[in-house]
Amino acid sequence: MAINKNIPESMPTELPSDLKSCISKVERLSTCIEIANLINSELAIGKLLSSVMNTTKNTFVADAVSLLLIDDKTGDLTFQIALGEVGDEIKEIFRLKKGQGIAGTVAHTGIPINLEDVYQHPKFSPEYDKKTNYKTRAMLCVPLKVHGVIIGVIQVINKLSKPFVFSQEELEMLITISSSVAVAIDTAKMHKIILQRETLERDLKLAKEVQESFLPKELPRDEIYKFDALNQPALEIGGDFYNFFKLPENKLGIVLGDVSGKGISASLFMARLTSDLQYYTLLHPEPRALLTQINKILCERAKRGMFVTLVYILLDTAQNQIKIANAGHMPPIYSDDESTHLLGHDSKKGLPLGIIPDVEYEQEIFELKKNSSVTIYTDGVIEAKNYKGELFDIKRLINVIETQSCDPELIVKAIINAVDKFTLTEGRSDDLTLLAFSRN
């Protein structure tokens, strides 16, 4: 039910002081209810503050009102709302340090102020009156507090009705209003954070779908060779990737890489790179020529700081032979009945792709024996840490592989189990990707 602020016509002109006080309290209560309704009906912080401050300005019969919030980064007070004749000018010309001016003093001390003449206060600075040709006289200034923390201040300036100063009751009413406004601002901020988080989650979900669409839907099939692979991003999405490219003359391109960084940018970089590889493997089947071409492309369009390490293997299933080119990545691990060791010489390893243009990459050729396997991996495997800060490292990885048969599926499972056991108390903090294939 709305509260009628109007005095009935039949009521005597001169009211008893007690009745005047009662009517005044009812009007203040009505205003507080009106502002509470505004606060409960709006979550957009801009609209909310404008509505509340307009109502406050009218209620206090004030010439101007302003609301300043503390900048989380600088600690300065910045104008969010300034209503009045010179409101726009005031918003443009200054921000306040804590302790500076009336507003800065209230933000610093947390003590509300009711001033009949601001020029009598030692902290008042008349320079802004001079810049705007405005005359500040009476002022109410109260802090905005949330959970005991001051987040800003509200100012009500220049009473337009007699006696042209603000009463103690009006100060108390502004304190009540400020409490509701502070809670509303905090709620609106939380609402904004929730909306941003929901938007980010939708973006991450979409980016994950895009990323997954560029990973192989199924593993290659061959009478002699078996394959297995696994991709586990540390976040919702990551920069690790692998793929297979079926080529003419019994050849198969195999790639595994790691894009710098994580998140959406790394995922999109990876997706476009996978498309490039899909196209250029047909034009440049030799690993060294392929990496040289891809590096040139990435250097032309890559954003600053974005690069990728990868290993590209050309498998000849008829000749039982592989050609390897390495762009700054960890070397593959070869295992057969006789030994388990790193594959490739450090002198043949090139720079990561996308850093320096016009780099010529090299390649190496290896024969694959019967019952042999090749395992490629990202640094999420060997750089996984336990509670002591120790790395899983390459030696542990080699030990895991040499204890397995040459079945790729068993190799991948054994590595994942070993890493998970090693990082049990800490959890994995990096993307982890594995690819293994074997000759039976």
N, C-alpha and C positions, 0 to 999 in steps of 0.2 A: 504494500500500500504506500502510495506517495505521501510525503509529509508536506502539508501546505505551509509555505513560508509567509503567506500574506496575512496581515492582521485584519480581522473583520471590521467592516465599516462602523459598526455600532460600538466598537471598543473606544473608550475615552482616549483623547489625544495624549494626555499625561498618564503614563502607566507607572504603577509602583515599581520600585527598583528591583524587587524580588522577581516580579513578573517579567520585567525587561531582561533580567539575567536568565530566566528560564527560557524565554523566546530565543535569546542569543545562543544558548546551549543547544536548543532544538535545531536551529539553523546550522550550527557547526556540525551537529550529528548528521543532519541531512546531507551536507556537503561531503562528509567523510564516507557516507553510504554511497553517494553518487560516484565518488572517485573509486571506491571499492568495486562498484559495478563495472566501471570502465576497465579497471585492472583485470577483473575476472573474464571480461569479454574479448580481450585482445592479447595476442601473443607476439605480434610483430612489434618490436621494440620502438621503431620510429613512430608509428601511428599511436602507440600507447603513450609515449612521453608527450607527444604533441597534444593529445586529448586531455591528459591529466594537467598539463601546465596551462592550457587554455582555461580549464575549469578553475584552477587555482587563481589565475589572474583575475577572473571575473568575481570569484568569491571574496577575495581580499580587497576588491575595488582598487587594484594596484595599477600603476602606469606600466610596469614591466616585471617580468619574471624570467629567471634563467636557471638552467640545470647544467651542472658541470660534472663530468665523470673523470676519475683518475685513470690515466693511461697506464696500462699494466707494464709497458716496456720502459717508459721514461719516468713514471711517477708524477708527471705533470697533470694539472687539471685542464681539461679541454671542454669547450662549450659543445653541448649536444642540442640544447634548445635555448633560444633567446628570443622572447616575445616582447614586443614593444616598438616604439618609434625608431630606435637605433639598434634593434636586435641583430639584423643582418651584419651591420658594421662591426658590432662587438664580436660576433662569432669569427669574423675574418681577421681581426687585428691582433688578438693575443691569446696566449695560454698562460697559465699560472703555475709557478712552483709551489709545492707545499710550504706553508708558512708565509707566502707572499700575498699581500692584500687581505681583504676581509675574508674572501672565500678560501684562500690558501691557509689563513689562520684557523678557520673553523675546521677545514680538512685535516689540519695538523693536530689541533687540540681535541676535536670532537665535541666542543662546547657550543651550543646554540647562542646566537647573538641577536638582540633587539636594539637597534640604534635609532634614536630620534634625529641625529645629525651625524652622518658618516664622517664629515670633515673633522669632527672632534675625536675620532678614533685614530690612534697613532699608526695603525697599519694601513689606513686608507690611502690610496694613491690617486690624486686628481688627474693624472695624465690622460686617462682614458676618457674622462669627461671633456677634457680639452680637445682630444682628437675627434670626438663625436658631437661636440657642442651640446652636450647633455648635462643636466644638473641633477646629480644624485643627492637625495636628502635622507629620507628615512629608509631603513632596510631591516628586513628579517633574513637571517642566514642560518640554516640548520644542516647538520651532516646527514648523509645517507649511509646507513649502517646495515650490513648483512652479517649475521653470526659474529657480531662484535667487531667486524672489520669495516672501516670507512671506505666507501667506493666512490664518493662524490659529495656534492652539496647542492642545496636548493636555495635560491635567493628570490625574495619578493621585494620590489623596490618602489618607493614613492607612493604613499597612500593618497588617493584622489579625493577622498571625502574627509570632512572635519572629524577629528582635529588634525588630520594630515600626518599622523604618526600611528604606528601599530601598537595594539594593546598586548598585554601579557597573555590574555586568552587566545589571541590570534597566533602568538608564538607557539603556544601549546598545541593549537590545532595544526599548525604547519609541521610540528614535530610528529604528530600522529599521522599526517599525510605522508611525511617523508619515510616513515617506517613501512607503510604499505607500498610506496613507490620503490623503495630499495629492494623489497622482496620481489616485486613485480619485475624489476630490472634483472635480478638474479635468475628468476624463473624464465624470463625471455631469453637470456643468454644461454641457459641450459637447453631451452627448446631449440635455439639456433644450432647449438652443438649437436643435438640429437639429429636434427634435419641434415646437417652436414655429414654426420656419420652415416646416416642412411643413404645419402647420395653417394658417398665414397664406397659404401658396401655394394651399391648397385653398379658403380663403375668397376669395382674390383671383380664382381661377378661376371660382368660383360667382358672385361679384359681376360679373365681366366678362360672363358668360353672361346675367345679369339685365340688365345695361346694354345689351348688344347686342340683346337681345330687344325693347328699347324704341326702337331705331333702326329706320328704315324698311327693310323687306325688299327693296323695289324702288323705283325712281324713278317719278314720275308720267309718264303718257303723254298726249301732246296733239299734234294735227296741226300746230300753229303753234309751240308752245313746247317747248324742250328743257331738260333738267335734268341736273345732276351734283353729287355731294357726296362728301366724304371726311372721316373722323374718325380721327385718330391720337393716342391718349393717350401722354403722356410716360412714365407708369408703365404697369403692367399695365391699370389702369383710370383714368379721369379724370372731370372734371366738365363737359367740353364735350358738346354735343348739338345735333342738328338734327332736324327732322321736317316732314312734309307732312300737311295735313288737307283731305281732299276735302269741299267744302261745296256746298250747292244753288246753282242759278242760275249755273253756269259759273265758280264761284269756287274758289280754292285757298288755304288757309292755309299759310304758310311761316314756320318759326321756326328761329332759330339762337341758342344762348346759351352761357353759361359760368358754372357754379356755382363759388362761392368754394372754394378748397382743392382737394385731390386725394385719391385713394384711395377706400376703401369708403364713407365718409360722403358724399363728394361724389357718388359713383355712385348711392347709394340716394336721395339728395336729388333728383338728376336724374331718376331713374326715376319717382318719385312726381309730380314736376312735369310730366313728359311726360303722365302719366295725367290730371292736372288739365287740361292744355291740350287734350287730346283731347276731354274732356267739355265744357269751357266755351267752346270755339270754336263749338259748335252753339248755345249759349245767347246768346253775345255775339260775333257775327261781326265787328263793327267793332273794329279793333285797339285804339283807345283804351279802349273799354269792357272788352275782354278783359284788358288789362294792369292796369287799375284793379281788376278783380275778383281776378285772380291775386295781385296785391300784397297785397290784404286777407287772402286765405287764408294766404299765406306769413308775414305778420306775426303771425297768430294762432298758428301752430304751429312756426315756424322756431326752431331752436336759436340761441342767442346767437352772433353772428359769421357765421352762414350767410346768404348772399344770392346773387342771380343777376343777371347782366346779360344782356339779350337784345334781339334785333330781331324784331318780328313784322310780316310782310308779307301783306296780303290781295290776291291776284292775281285780277283779273277778266279771264279769257281771251277774253271776248266783246268787252269795251270796250277791251282793251289798256291797262289802267290798274292801278296799284298804290296801295294805301294803306299807309303805314308808321307804326308806333309804336315808339319806341326807349326802352328802360329802361336807361340808363347804358352802352350798348354802343357800339363803334366804328361809325361810319356806313357804310352800304353804298356800293359803288362802282358808278356807272353808266357805261356805255361805249356809244357808237354811232359812226357814220361821221364825226361832226364833232368829238367831244371825249370825254375820260374824266375824270370828276370825282366828288367825294363827293356823296352823295345825302342831303339833309335839312339843316335849319338847327339850329345848336346850341341855340337858344332853345326848340326843340320837344322836345329830349331830356329825358327824365325821369330820376328817380333809379333805381338798381338796385332790383329787387323784393325785398321782405322786410326792408327797413330801417325805413321810416316808414309807418305805416298812414294810410289816408284821403288818399292822394295821387291827384290826377286827372291822367291821362296825356293827351297830345295826339297827333294824327296828321297826316300830310301826304299829299297826293295828287299822283301823277306819271303822266304819259303815257309809254308805251313806244313808241318809234319802231321801224320795221323795222330789222333787223340791229343790234339793241341787246341789251345784256346787263346783268345786275345780279349783283354778287358780294358775298356776306356772309362774314365771317371772324371768328376769335377772336384774342385778343392774342398767341397763340402764333406767329402769322405775323409781325406787325410788331415784336414784341419779341424775336425771335430774334437772337442775338448772334454776331458773328464773334470771331476771336482777339484783336482790338484792343478788344473790348468795345463795338463800334458796333452799333446796332440796325438791323435790316432796314428798318424804318420805313415809313410810309405812302407816301412818294414812290416808293420802289423798287417797292412793290406796284402803284401806279398805272402805273408805267412798264412793268411786266410785262404788265398787263392790256391796255394800249393797243396793245401790239405783237402781240396775238393777234386772230384773227377772233372772231366772236361765238359760237363753239362752246364751250359750257360745259365739255365734257370737255377740250378743249385748254387752256382757261383754268386749270382746276384742276391739270392736269399741269404747265403752265408755272410756276405759282406754287410748287408742291412742289419742282420741280427747282431753281428760283432760290433758295429758302430752304435746301435741302440743300447747294447749292454755296456759299452764303454762310456757313453754319455748319459747313463741312466738318471743320475741326480741333477744334471745340468740341462739336458735336452739339447736338441740341435738348433743352431742359430743361423745356419747357412743352407742354401739350396743344395740338394743332393741328387745327382744323376749318374746312372750307371748304364753301360751297354757292354754286353759280352756276346761273343760268337765263337763257335768251335767247329773243327773239322773232325768228323767221326772216322 
